Amino acid sequence: ILFFENLNDESKVLKYINKFKDEFGIDEGLDELMNNWYVYNRKLGFFDDIHNYLDDQLSNDLNNEDKIYYSIEKARTYMEQDMFMQAEEIYNGLLFEYEKTMNSYKNHFSDVYFDLSHIYMDEYIDDYQLEVKLKVKLYE
């Protein structure tokens, strides 16, 4: 895998990550390999593969930490698809559901707030900049 990463051959990297994943049944326990799986699938536009995998995982009886982890990955996939409303809905759902216990999952919720800030910047900053330009023109 590292060989193809050095060659910047993303499709080959994903091919071998998928083979490894299928043969050995990797999951979030192998963070770096799974993270690469998400990254390369997103880069190459295989969003349905990610959504299918995440939906399958989320349909299982999961502990809270795993549910939050898979939900964040689902939201990030929506963000890569420029589907910011769906990502924001997932994040808002997590914030509501874990409002009283989110301190127990600080690492995950710091990711949630970080990603929400990116959604805000991507979705609303253009409107803000346009509003500022209009106000400047009014005073010229």
N, CA and C of each residue as an Amber inpcrd file, in Angstrom:
protein
   420
   0.8410000  -1.1920000   0.0000000   0.0000000   0.0000000   0.0000000
   0.8820000   1.2490000   0.0000000   1.9100000   1.2250000   0.8240000
   2.8090000   2.3690000   0.9080000   3.4940000   2.6360000  -0.4370000
   3.8400000   1.5810000  -1.1470000   4.4590000   1.7200000  -2.4620000
   3.5710000   2.5370000  -3.3970000   2.2700000   2.1900000  -3.4490000
   1.3510000   2.9000000  -4.3380000   1.0320000   4.2970000  -3.8160000
   1.0680000   4.4890000  -2.4910000   0.8960000   5.8380000  -1.9530000
   2.0400000   6.7310000  -2.4180000   3.2640000   6.1950000  -2.3880000
   4.4200000   6.9740000  -2.8490000   4.3380000   7.3060000  -4.3300000
   3.6710000   6.4550000  -5.0970000   3.4680000   6.7160000  -6.5230000
   2.2500000   7.5960000  -6.7930000   1.5100000   7.9390000  -5.7260000
   0.2650000   8.7150000  -5.8310000  -0.7710000   8.0060000  -6.7010000
  -0.7710000   6.6900000  -6.6620000  -1.7400000   5.8960000  -7.4100000
  -2.8910000   5.5410000  -6.4660000  -3.8260000   6.4790000  -6.3280000
  -4.9000000   6.3560000  -5.3440000  -5.8000000   5.1530000  -5.6060000
  -6.0470000   4.8480000  -6.8680000  -6.9370000   3.7230000  -7.1640000
  -6.3060000   2.3960000  -6.7440000  -4.9920000   2.2600000  -6.9230000
  -4.3080000   1.0270000  -6.4940000  -4.2700000   0.9390000  -4.9690000
  -4.0540000   2.0720000  -4.3090000  -4.0500000   2.0790000  -2.8450000
  -5.3940000   1.5880000  -2.3390000  -6.4600000   2.1450000  -2.8980000
  -7.7910000   1.7350000  -2.4730000  -8.0450000   0.2710000  -2.7880000
  -7.5870000  -0.1900000  -3.9340000  -7.7720000  -1.5880000  -4.3140000
  -7.1740000  -2.5130000  -3.2560000  -5.9480000  -2.2180000  -2.8240000
  -5.2940000  -3.0920000  -1.8570000  -5.8230000  -2.9020000  -0.4400000
  -6.2600000  -1.7130000  -0.1140000  -6.9230000  -1.5230000   1.1830000
  -8.2110000  -2.3440000   1.2120000  -8.9690000  -2.3070000   0.1080000
 -10.2020000  -3.0990000   0.0360000  -9.9170000  -4.5930000   0.1540000
  -8.8550000  -5.0490000  -0.5110000  -8.4990000  -6.4730000  -0.4030000
  -8.1570000  -6.8240000   1.0350000  -7.3740000  -5.9970000   1.6650000
  -6.9910000  -6.2310000   3.0530000  -8.2170000  -6.2030000   3.9520000
  -9.0750000  -5.2180000   3.7230000 -10.3060000  -5.0670000   4.5130000
 -11.2050000  -6.2900000   4.3530000 -11.3710000  -6.7550000   3.1200000
 -12.2440000  -7.9090000   2.8590000 -11.6650000  -9.2060000   3.3960000
 -10.3620000  -9.3730000   3.2460000  -9.7230000 -10.6180000   3.6880000
  -9.6630000 -10.7470000   5.2040000  -9.3840000  -9.6260000   5.8700000
  -9.1400000  -9.6890000   7.3020000 -10.2230000  -9.0320000   8.1380000
 -11.2610000  -8.5050000   7.4860000 -12.3850000  -7.9270000   8.2120000
 -11.9950000  -6.7760000   9.1110000 -11.2140000  -5.8360000   8.5900000
 -10.7880000  -4.7160000   9.4230000 -11.9800000  -3.8390000   9.7770000
 -11.8810000  -3.1620000  10.8800000 -12.8970000  -2.2100000  11.2930000
 -12.1930000  -1.0360000  11.9480000 -12.9140000  -0.2770000  12.7440000
 -12.3170000   0.9090000  13.3390000 -11.1600000   0.5790000  14.2750000
 -10.9760000  -0.6860000  14.6210000  -9.8620000  -1.0890000  15.4690000
  -8.5110000  -0.8280000  14.8150000  -8.4710000  -0.8030000  13.4990000
  -7.2470000  -0.4720000  12.7720000  -7.4250000   0.9270000  12.1890000
  -7.3360000   1.9060000  13.0700000  -7.6780000   3.2820000  12.7280000
  -7.0160000   3.8020000  11.4620000  -5.7200000   3.6170000  11.3390000
  -5.0230000   4.2000000  10.1940000  -5.4700000   3.5830000   8.8760000
  -5.6170000   2.2800000   8.8480000  -6.0420000   1.6220000   7.6200000
  -7.4850000   1.9950000   7.2690000  -8.3530000   2.0140000   8.2680000
  -9.7500000   2.4010000   8.0010000  -9.8250000   3.8620000   7.5900000
  -9.0340000   4.7070000   8.2350000  -9.0240000   6.1200000   7.8600000
  -8.6120000   6.2650000   6.3960000  -7.5910000   5.5130000   5.9780000
  -7.1890000   5.5400000   4.5710000  -8.3020000   5.0380000   3.6640000
  -9.0280000   4.0380000   4.1250000 -10.1370000   3.5090000   3.3320000
 -11.1770000   4.6080000   3.0880000 -11.5110000   5.3440000   4.1520000
 -12.4690000   6.4490000   3.9920000 -11.9030000   7.5170000   3.0660000
 -10.6670000   7.9140000   3.2960000 -10.0520000   8.9960000   2.5290000
 -10.0060000   8.6640000   1.0340000  -9.5220000   7.4820000   0.6920000
  -9.3810000   7.1460000  -0.7310000 -10.7290000   6.9110000  -1.4000000
 -11.6710000   6.3400000  -0.6830000 -13.0080000   6.2010000  -1.2690000
 -13.6170000   7.5750000  -1.5260000 -13.4180000   8.5160000  -0.6130000
 -13.9490000   9.8680000  -0.8090000 -13.2450000  10.5580000  -1.9630000
 -11.9160000  10.4500000  -2.0140000 -11.1610000  11.0940000  -3.0960000
 -11.5970000  10.5880000  -4.4590000 -11.8570000   9.2920000  -4.5410000
 -12.2050000   8.6900000  -5.8290000 -13.7070000   8.7180000  -6.1030000
 -14.4800000   9.2820000  -5.1710000 -15.9090000   9.4530000  -5.3980000
 -16.7570000   8.2210000  -5.1610000 -16.2520000   7.2470000  -4.4120000
 -17.0210000   6.0280000  -4.1130000 -17.8440000   6.2150000  -2.8430000
 -18.6850000   7.2170000  -2.8750000 -19.4710000   7.5800000  -1.6950000
 -20.4750000   6.4960000  -1.3160000 -21.0550000   5.8440000  -2.3200000
 -22.0340000   4.7950000  -2.0200000 -21.4010000   3.6480000  -1.2380000
 -20.1520000   3.3120000  -1.5500000 -19.4580000   2.2530000  -0.8110000
 -19.3260000   2.6230000   0.6620000 -18.9780000   3.8750000   0.9100000
 -18.8390000   4.3310000   2.2920000 -20.1890000   4.3200000   2.9870000
 -21.2080000   4.8900000   2.3350000 -22.5350000   4.9480000   2.9590000
 -23.0710000   3.5470000   3.2450000 -22.8750000   2.6360000   2.3110000
 -23.3470000   1.2630000   2.5310000 -22.6420000   0.6230000   3.7150000
 -21.3370000   0.8020000   3.7960000 -20.5740000   0.2470000   4.9130000
 -21.0400000   0.8580000   6.2380000 -21.1670000   2.1980000   6.2640000
 -21.5540000   2.8770000   7.4990000 -22.9830000   2.5390000   7.9040000
 -23.8880000   2.4770000   6.9320000 -25.2680000   2.1020000   7.2480000
 -25.3270000   0.6950000   7.8280000 -24.5220000  -0.1990000   7.2770000
 -24.4560000  -1.5640000   7.8000000 -23.9520000  -1.5640000   9.2420000
 -22.9030000  -0.8010000   9.4960000 -22.3590000  -0.7360000  10.8580000
 -23.3550000  -0.1090000  11.8230000 -23.9980000   0.9800000  11.3890000
 -24.9440000   1.6810000  12.2610000 -26.2160000   0.8830000  12.5230000
 -26.4960000  -0.1160000  11.6960000 -27.6820000  -0.9460000  11.9100000
 -27.4490000  -2.0010000  13.0000000 -26.1930000  -2.1670000  13.3980000
 -25.8600000  -3.1170000  14.4620000 -26.1080000  -2.4980000  15.8340000
 -26.1320000  -3.3330000  16.8390000 -26.2470000  -2.8710000  18.2170000
 -24.8640000  -2.3990000  18.6570000 -24.6610000  -1.0850000  18.7120000
 -23.3430000  -0.5120000  18.9640000 -23.2980000   0.1830000  20.3180000
 -22.0920000   0.2520000  20.8720000 -21.9210000   1.0950000  22.0460000
 -21.9230000   2.5540000  21.5770000 -22.0570000   3.4760000  22.5040000
 -22.1780000   4.8970000  22.1450000 -20.9700000   5.4060000  21.3640000
 -19.7810000   5.0110000  21.7780000 -18.5760000   5.5020000  21.1180000
 -18.5300000   5.0830000  19.6450000 -18.8690000   3.8360000  19.3680000
 -18.8760000   3.3680000  17.9770000 -19.9630000   4.0570000  17.1610000
 -21.1190000   4.2510000  17.7700000 -22.2150000   4.9320000  17.0680000
 -21.8140000   6.3610000  16.6980000 -21.1670000   7.0340000  17.6220000
 -20.7130000   8.3950000  17.3550000 -19.6500000   8.3890000  16.2530000
 -18.7090000   7.4660000  16.3530000 -17.6270000   7.3560000  15.3530000
 -18.1920000   7.1590000  13.9470000 -19.0800000   6.1850000  13.7850000
 -19.6310000   5.9090000  12.4580000 -20.5080000   7.0590000  11.9650000
 -21.2130000   7.7070000  12.8640000 -22.0430000   8.8530000  12.4800000
 -21.1810000  10.0090000  11.9840000 -20.0550000  10.2400000  12.6460000
 -19.1380000  11.2960000  12.2110000 -18.5960000  10.9780000  10.8230000
 -18.2250000   9.7280000  10.5910000 -17.7170000   9.3540000   9.2660000
 -18.7950000   9.5240000   8.1940000 -20.0330000   9.2310000   8.5390000
 -21.1430000   9.4120000   7.5940000 -21.3050000  10.9030000   7.2700000
 -21.2640000  11.7330000   8.2990000 -21.3930000  13.1760000   8.0940000
 -20.2340000  13.7140000   7.2550000 -19.0340000  13.2330000   7.5140000
 -17.8770000  13.6780000   6.7320000 -18.0030000  13.2680000   5.2670000
 -18.5910000  12.1270000   5.0420000 -18.8100000  11.6970000   3.6620000
 -19.8070000  12.6290000   2.9800000 -20.8710000  12.9910000   3.6890000
 -21.8130000  13.9670000   3.1300000 -21.1150000  15.2970000   2.8470000
 -20.2200000  15.7100000   3.7380000 -19.5060000  16.9650000   3.5170000
 -18.6680000  16.8970000   2.2430000 -18.0200000  15.7780000   2.0100000
 -17.2270000  15.6110000   0.7850000 -18.1090000  15.6440000  -0.4580000
 -19.3760000  15.3000000  -0.2970000 -20.3220000  15.3260000  -1.4130000
 -20.9940000  16.6870000  -1.5430000 -20.5600000  17.6470000  -0.7220000
 -21.1790000  18.9750000  -0.6460000 -22.6440000  18.8960000  -0.2360000
 -22.9690000  17.9010000   0.5450000 -24.3280000  17.7330000   1.0770000
 -24.3040000  18.1730000   2.5430000 -24.1230000  19.4920000   2.7160000
 -23.8870000  20.0520000   4.0400000 -25.0950000  19.9440000   4.9600000
 -26.2800000  20.0300000   4.4030000 -27.4880000  19.9360000   5.2380000
 -27.5830000  18.5650000   5.9000000 -27.2990000  17.4990000   5.1540000
 -27.3600000  16.1440000   5.7160000 -26.3020000  15.9680000   6.7990000
 -25.1100000  16.4920000   6.5560000 -24.0420000  16.4010000   7.5560000
 -24.4290000  17.1630000   8.8200000 -24.9680000  18.3530000   8.6220000
 -25.3810000  19.1660000   9.7670000 -26.4910000  18.4750000  10.5570000
 -27.4170000  17.8180000   9.8720000 -28.4820000  17.0780000  10.5650000
 -27.9120000  15.9650000  11.4320000 -26.9290000  15.2390000  10.9080000
 -26.3020000  14.1680000  11.6930000 -25.6210000  14.7560000  12.9190000
 -24.8510000  15.8160000  12.7230000 -24.1410000  16.4240000  13.8440000
 -25.1040000  16.9950000  14.8830000 -26.1510000  17.6680000  14.4260000
 -27.1250000  18.2040000  15.3790000 -27.8320000  17.0810000  16.1340000
 -28.1020000  15.9740000  15.4430000 -28.6960000  14.8140000  16.1100000
 -27.7890000  14.2560000  17.1910000 -26.4840000  14.1730000  16.8920000
 -25.5290000  13.6970000  17.8930000 -25.4580000  14.6520000  19.0830000
 -25.4380000  15.9530000  18.8120000 -25.3750000  16.9320000  19.8980000
 -26.6050000  16.8400000  20.7900000 -27.7520000  16.6450000  20.1840000
 -28.9850000  16.5190000  20.9660000 -29.0020000  15.2090000  21.7630000
 -28.6570000  14.1030000  21.0880000 -28.7350000  12.7930000  21.7320000
 -27.7400000  12.6370000  22.8840000 -26.5720000  13.2550000  22.7430000
 -25.5180000  13.0910000  23.7590000 -25.2600000  14.3800000  24.5340000
 -26.2580000  15.2320000  24.5780000 -26.1160000  16.5280000  25.2300000
 -25.5960000  16.4010000  26.6690000 -26.1180000  15.4540000  27.3980000
 -25.7610000  15.3210000  28.8150000 -24.5030000  14.4840000  29.0320000
 -24.0860000  13.7140000  28.0420000 -22.9390000  12.8190000  28.2410000
 -21.7790000  13.1190000  27.2880000 -21.8540000  14.2150000  26.5520000
 -20.8130000  14.4590000  25.5430000 -19.4260000  14.6410000  26.1540000
 -19.3370000  15.0250000  27.4170000 -18.0240000  15.1500000  28.0480000
 -17.2980000  13.8080000  28.1000000 -18.0440000  12.7290000  28.0700000
 -17.4330000  11.3970000  28.0670000 -16.8090000  11.0570000  26.7170000
 -17.1570000  11.8240000  25.6980000 -16.6820000  11.5680000  24.3320000
 -16.0660000  12.8390000  23.7480000 -15.2240000  13.4950000  24.5340000
 -14.6720000  14.7960000  24.1370000 -13.9570000  14.7640000  22.7920000
 -13.1790000  13.7230000  22.5440000 -12.4430000  13.6640000  21.2690000
 -13.3960000  13.6590000  20.0880000 -14.4470000  12.8700000  20.1850000
 -15.4100000  12.8080000  19.0820000 -16.1650000  14.1270000  18.9310000
 -16.5710000  14.7260000  20.0500000 -17.3580000  15.9470000  19.9320000
 -16.5070000  17.1570000  19.5630000 -15.2130000  17.0980000  19.8160000
 -14.3610000  18.1620000  19.2850000 -14.3370000  18.0690000  17.7600000
 -14.3560000  16.8420000  17.2280000 -14.4510000  16.6570000  15.7710000
 -15.7760000  17.1880000  15.2380000 -16.8490000  16.9220000  15.9670000
 -18.1730000  17.3970000  15.5460000 -18.1810000  18.9160000  15.4360000
 -17.7060000  19.6000000  16.4840000 -17.7040000  21.0630000  16.4520000
 -16.7550000  21.6060000  15.3890000 -15.6310000  20.9550000  15.1980000
 -14.6840000  21.3640000  14.1630000 -15.3410000  21.2550000  12.7830000
 -15.9770000  20.1220000  12.5210000 -16.6350000  19.9320000  11.2290000
 -17.8050000  20.8950000  11.0480000 -18.5510000  21.1540000  12.1120000
 -19.6460000  22.1250000  12.0160000 -19.1250000  23.5130000  11.6580000
 -17.9390000  23.8570000  12.1660000 -17.3700000  25.1620000  11.8020000
 -17.0420000  25.2120000  10.3120000 -16.5840000  24.0930000   9.7560000
 -16.3120000  24.0420000   8.3160000 -17.6090000  24.1440000   7.5170000
 -18.6410000  23.4770000   7.9900000 -19.9370000  23.5830000   7.3060000
 -20.3960000  25.0290000   7.3030000 -20.2870000  25.6640000   8.4480000
 -20.7020000  27.0580000   8.5400000 -19.9040000  27.9190000   7.5570000
 -18.5940000  27.7170000   7.5440000 -17.7560000  28.5180000   6.6440000
 -18.1050000  28.2570000   5.1750000 -18.3020000  27.0020000   4.8200000
 -18.6150000  26.6650000   3.4310000 -20.0030000  27.1470000   3.0240000
 -20.9520000  27.0300000   3.9200000 -22.3350000  27.3480000   3.5810000
 -22.6650000  28.8290000   3.7160000 -22.1170000  29.4780000   4.7480000
 -22.6130000  30.8040000   5.0880000 -21.6280000  31.9320000   4.8350000
 -20.3550000  31.6390000   4.6500000 -19.3830000  32.7090000   4.4930000
 -19.6070000  33.4800000   3.1930000 -20.0160000  32.8160000   2.1340000
 -20.2750000  33.5210000   0.8760000 -21.4010000  34.5330000   1.0460000
 -22.4590000  34.1370000   1.7820000 -23.5590000  35.0640000   2.0420000
 -23.0800000  36.2630000   2.8520000 -22.2350000  36.0020000   3.8360000
 -21.7040000  37.0690000   4.6780000 -20.8420000  38.0260000   3.8580000
 -19.9640000  37.4790000   3.0220000 -19.0940000  38.3130000   2.2040000
 -19.9090000  39.1560000   1.2250000 -20.9530000  38.5820000   0.6560000
 -21.8300000  39.3250000  -0.2450000 -22.5140000  40.4660000   0.5020000
 -22.9780000  40.1800000   1.7070000 -23.6450000  41.2050000   2.5180000
 -22.6790000  42.3480000   2.8360000 -21.4470000  42.0310000   3.1710000
 -20.4450000  43.0550000   3.4620000 -20.1750000  43.8950000   2.2250000
 -20.0390000  43.2670000   1.0660000 -19.7960000  44.0040000  -0.1760000
 -20.9480000  44.9430000  -0.4920000 -22.1710000  44.4880000  -0.2680000
 -23.3390000  45.3260000  -0.5220000 -23.3560000  46.5290000   0.4220000
 -23.0170000  46.3010000   1.6720000 -22.9900000  47.4010000   2.6380000
 -21.9170000  48.4140000   2.2720000 -20.7580000  47.9320000   1.8000000
 -19.6790000  48.8250000   1.3960000 -20.1360000  49.6630000   0.2110000
 -20.8340000  49.0700000  -0.7450000 -21.3050000  49.8110000  -1.9150000
 -22.3440000  50.8690000  -1.5240000 -23.1390000  50.5730000  -0.4930000
 -24.1360000  51.5420000  -0.0370000 -23.4790000  52.8110000   0.4850000
 -22.3170000  52.6680000   1.0780000 -21.6460000  53.8150000   1.6890000
 -20.6430000  54.4720000   0.7600000 -20.5270000  54.0200000  -0.4530000
 -19.5930000  54.6450000  -1.4060000 -20.2100000  55.8350000  -2.0570000
